[in-house]
Amino acid sequence: MPTIDSLEISDDSLRQSVEGAQLRLQRERGTSLTLFSPRASGMSHHIGDASVSLAWSQVSNDLIYRMTKLYPKNFAGVCQLPQSPGVEPKNCIGELTRCVEELGFVGCNLNPDPSGGYWTDPPMTDRWWYPLYEKLVELDVPAMIHVSAAANRAFHTTGSHYINGDTTAFVQFLMSDLFKDFPTLKFVIPHGGGAIPYHWGRYRGIAQDQRRPPLSESMLRNVFFDTCVYHQAGIDLLTRVIPADNILFASEMVGAVKGIDPESGFNYDDTRRYIDASTALNPDQKRAIFAGNVRRLYSRLPAQALS
């Protein structure tokens, strides 16, 4: 078998891969810094065993690191973890620590379902996960909850599996005392929180029926949502339901939806336009979503980032 050391990818190849994609879109859409991770669907935690996942994660994270050195003003690193079905999450601590302490990464992706749609591991509130959470708190880095590709053919990877993962993780947190055990643990739920904002009343009611604290007390100190919602009505709902302090600007660039919306004439994933057009947000709240909340949550970002 070939070794990792035999892999040869030139700096010119790396530059070529982003110059016509992420960097071009940053310029065209008026954004600056991207929190840059390996592609979520490519994490493929369901393929191979733990040793394969570790090797693939190290290759992927090292390439992200090289991108951050080539474009330090444009990219900050977020790492993939070497998760594998049935393997305890504490197995990821070494790679997380390497990426944060040696490579300067500011966060990680955390897959709640390494099986790819079969949900064979314990829920994220089980003590199975606690050693990894302890390290996240110690390093003071947030984790983005993000599944990888769907291995279960009942699910479309980006259309349903992603949204299922977002929603399932939130409900697991809701029904637990996880944040009593880890009051400073921070999670980002992508895709606008999946089904959560749309069904906020349902989850408030479930918490009430279970005699749990209100969501504003039990969840919103620790859980944040991004703006990967690709129409104005969806962003308007998100910003009316979720407090602005819990929303982080994001666009997948280049991600699940690459086309142009015929109703607007702009790319679906040009999310800055939706925030700019929001009537539910005042200027201070928009500034917080675009930059202030990110600075606050990702404490390891350099001081000059998003300046």
N, C-alpha and C positions, 0 to 999 in steps of 0.2 A: 504494500500500500504506500502511496506517496505520503510524505511528511508535510506538516504545516510549513516547515522551513523551506520547502521546495516551491512554495507558491510565490509567483513573481507577478506583481501588479505595479506598474510604474506610476509615478506622480502624475505624469501627463495623462494616463488613462483615468486616474481619479478626477483630475480637473475636467477632462472631457465629459465625464459622467454627470457633473453637476452644472457646468457652465450653461448648457442649453436647457436645464431643468430648474432645479431649486434656485440657483443664483439668478437666472433670468426672471423667474417669477417673483423673487424678492424685489428686484429692480422695478418690474412692471407694476407690482401691486403696492409698492410703498411700505414694505416691511424691512426689518433689519436683521435681527438675530433669529436663527432657527435652533431649537433644541433638537438635536439630530441623533436619531437612534437607528439601529438596523431595522429593516422593514419588518413590521410585526408579522405579517403572514408568512414571511420567510424564516421566522424563528424555528418553526417546524419541530416543536418539542416532542411530537409523537413519533418522529422518525429516529430509528436507531436506539441506542441505549445511552446511559449517562455519560460515557466516555465520548461518544459521538457528539452529544449535545455540548459538552465542554469544549471540544476541539472547534466545533462550528461557532460557538459563542466567542471564543478567543479570536478566531479569524475575523469575525464580523466586528467585534469591538475594536480590534487593532486597526481595521480600515476606517472606522469612524474616528478613532484617535488621529489617524493621519490626516483626515479631512479637517479636523479642528486645528491642526498645526499649519496646514496649507491656507486655511481661511479662518484665522482666529477671530476676526470681527463678524463673521457670518454664521459660524456654527459653534455650539457648545454640546459636549457629548452626553448622551444618555445610553446606558448599556442594556444589552440583552443578557439574561441570566441563563445558565445551563440547566434548565429544568428538564425533568424527564418523568413520565408517568410512574407512580409508585415509589419514586425516590424522594426522600425527605428534603424539604426546601433548604434546610441548613447546609446541604451540599452546594448551595449557590454562594455561600458567604465569602469564600475565597476569591471568586471572580468579581463579585460586587466590590470587595475591599480593594482589589487590584485596580479596578477601573476608577474608583473614586480617589484613592490615595496616590496611585502612581500615574494614572492617565488624566486626572483632573476632571472626571465626569461629574455631572451635577444631579443625576437621577438615574432611575432604572425603569425598565418595563417588567411587570410582574404578571405572569399568566395564571389566572385562576383555574384553568382547565388544560393542563399539559397533554391530556389525552386527545385533544382535537375534536371535542364535541360529545364525548361519552361521560365526562364528569366522574371519573373513577377515583379521584383523590378526595381527601376530606375537605369540607368547606373552609373558606379562608379564615374563619373565626376559630377553627380548631387549633389546639396547642401544637399540632404538627408544624404549623407555620411560625410559631413564636420565636425560635432562635433567629430566624431571618428578620423578623420585625425588630428584635432587640438590636441587631446590627444596623438596620435602617435608622433607628432612633439614635444610636450611638454616632453614626456618620452624619446625621441630620440631612438625609436626602429623601425626597418624596418618591413614591413608586406610582407609575401609571399602570392602572389595571388594563391589561390588553391581552386577549386571547390571540392565538396564532391561526394558521389555516385550519379549516374544518376537514377532519378525516371522516366524519359521519356524513354520508351523502344526503341525509335529510336536511342539512343546513347549507345555505350559500355562505361562503366565508365572510364577505363584507356586508351582505344584505341582511343576514339574520344571525349568524354565529357571533359576529362582533357585538351586535346589539344585545343578544342573549347574555353574553359575558358581562357587559356593563351592568345590565339590570340585575342579574343574579348576584353579583358581588355586592351591590348596594343593599339588596334585601338581606343577604347574609349579615352584613354589618348591622343593619337595622334591628335584627332579631338577636343580637348578642351584646355582651358587655366588653367587647374588644377594646373600645376606646377608654374604658375605665382602667384596663390593664396597661394601655399604651396611650396616655393622654396627648403625647406630642407626635404620634404616628400620623403621617400625611399621605393621602391617596388622591390621585387625579383620575377621574372616570371620563374617558373620551366620548366622542360622538354625542356631545351634549348631554351625557348621562343615560344614553339609551332611552328606555321608556320612562325613566324616573320623572322628569319634569311634567310630562303629559299626564301622568297618573299620580301627581303629588298628593292629591286628596286621598287617593286609595292608601298610600303609604302613611300619611298622617293618621288616617283612620285605623290602619292595622296597628300602628304604634300605640294609639289610644286604647284600642281593644285589648292589647297585650299589657296594658298598664306600664308602658315604657315612657320615658321622657319625650317631650316634643322634639321633632326632628331638628329644629333650630338649636336645641341644646345637646342632643345626643349625636348628631351627625355633622353639622356644618362647621364645627371647629376642626374637623379632620378630613372631610371629603370635599373635593373641588371638581368642577366640571369644565370641559373645554368647549370651544365654539365650532367644532366640526359638525355643523348642522347646515345643510346646503340649500336653504330657501329662507326668505325673509320672515315668513310666518313662523317658522320653527325657531329662529333666533328671537323673534318678538316674544314667543311663549317662554323660551328659556330665560330671557332677561326680566320677564314679569314675575316668574315663579321663584327663581333662584336669586338670592341676594348678589348684587354686583361684586361684593368682596369674595365670592366663591366661584367666580367665572374667570377663566384664563383664555386669552386669545389664542386660537390655533387654526391652522388649515393644513391638511395632510400634505399637499404639495410635494411630491406627486403621489396621489393615493387612489382611493376607491373610485372616485368619480372625476373623470378628466374632461368631460365634454362641456359644451356651451348650452346654457339654458335658453331655449328659444323664446321663452316669455320675457326674459330680461336682456338677452343679447350678451351676457357675461358668463364666465365660467361658473359652474355650480359652486366650486370650492374657493371662490374669491370671497372669503368670509369677511374681510375688512369692510366691504361695501355694506354688509348687513348691520354691522355694529355702527358704522357711520350713520346709517339711515334710521337706526332705532329711535323711536320716540319715547321709549320707557326709561332711557338712560340720560342723565345729565352729563355735561362735559367732564366733570371730575370722575364720574363712574366709568365713562369710556376710557379715560386715561388709566384708571386702575386696571381695567380689563386688558388693555393693550400692553401695559408694562408694569404698573405698580404691584399688582398681585403676583406676577411672576417673580419679581425681585424678592418679594416677601416670602414666597413659598420655597423658591430655589435659592437657599441661602449661600450655596457654594458658587453661584454665578459671580464672575469678577465684577468689581465695583463699577467698572466702565461699561459693562454690558447694558444694552437698552438705553444708553444715554442719548 
